[in-house]
Amino acid sequence: MALSLHKYDKDNFFPGTGNWGDIGGGAGKHYALNVPLNDGIDDESYVRLFKQIAEPVIGKYRPTSVVL
């Protein structure tokens, strides 16, 4: 499972991907979750959003490692 948080500024994602519809491909299809973040997000909003998304994903997939 890949969970990616990407900066989003109008029509552009950094580093070029990160749309909600980018869900992986081949054997990894549906094992990618992209979260576009508005340009200028503050720390408090980022932490709240991260916890709301990452905690359920970690609970569901129970990874043996996490890479940040």
C-alpha positions as CSV (number, residue, x, y, z in Angstrom):
1,M,0.0,0.0,0.0
2,A,1.3,3.4,-0.9
3,L,-0.2,6.5,0.8
4,S,1.1,9.7,-0.8
5,L,0.3,13.3,0.1
6,H,1.0,15.7,-2.7
7,K,1.0,19.4,-3.0
8,Y,-1.7,20.6,-5.3
9,D,-1.8,24.1,-6.8
10,K,-4.7,24.8,-9.2
11,D,-4.1,22.3,-12.0
12,N,-0.6,21.0,-11.0
13,F,0.5,18.3,-8.7
14,F,3.9,18.0,-7.2
15,P,5.9,16.0,-8.3
16,G,3.5,15.5,-11.3
17,T,1.1,12.9,-9.9
18,G,-1.2,12.6,-7.0
19,N,-4.7,12.9,-8.2
20,W,-7.4,10.9,-6.3
21,G,-7.9,8.8,-9.5
22,D,-4.3,7.6,-9.5
23,I,-4.9,4.3,-7.8
24,G,-2.0,2.2,-9.0
25,G,-1.8,-0.3,-11.8
26,G,-1.3,-4.0,-12.6
27,A,-1.0,-6.1,-9.5
28,G,-0.8,-2.9,-7.4
29,K,-4.1,-1.5,-8.6
30,H,-6.2,-0.2,-5.7
31,Y,-3.1,-0.2,-3.5
32,A,-2.3,3.5,-3.9
33,L,-4.1,6.3,-2.1
34,N,-3.2,9.8,-3.1
35,V,-4.2,12.9,-1.1
36,P,-3.9,16.3,-2.8
37,L,-3.0,19.0,-0.4
38,N,-3.8,22.6,-1.2
39,D,-0.8,24.9,-1.5
40,G,-0.3,26.8,1.8
41,I,-1.7,24.1,4.1
42,D,-0.7,24.9,7.7
43,D,0.9,22.4,10.2
44,E,-2.3,21.9,12.3
45,S,-4.4,21.1,9.2
46,Y,-1.7,18.7,7.9
47,V,-1.4,16.8,11.2
48,R,-5.2,16.5,11.5
49,L,-5.6,15.3,7.9
50,F,-2.7,12.9,8.2
51,K,-4.1,11.3,11.3
52,Q,-7.6,11.0,9.8
53,I,-6.2,9.2,6.7
54,A,-3.1,7.4,7.9
55,E,-4.5,5.8,11.0
56,P,-7.3,3.9,9.2
57,V,-4.9,2.9,6.4
58,I,-2.3,1.6,8.9
59,G,-5.1,-0.2,10.8
60,K,-6.4,-1.9,7.7
61,Y,-3.1,-2.9,6.1
62,R,-1.0,-3.4,9.2
63,P,2.4,-2.7,7.5
64,T,5.6,-4.2,8.8
65,S,7.4,-0.9,7.9
66,V,6.5,2.7,7.2
67,V,8.6,5.0,5.0
68,L,8.2,8.7,5.4
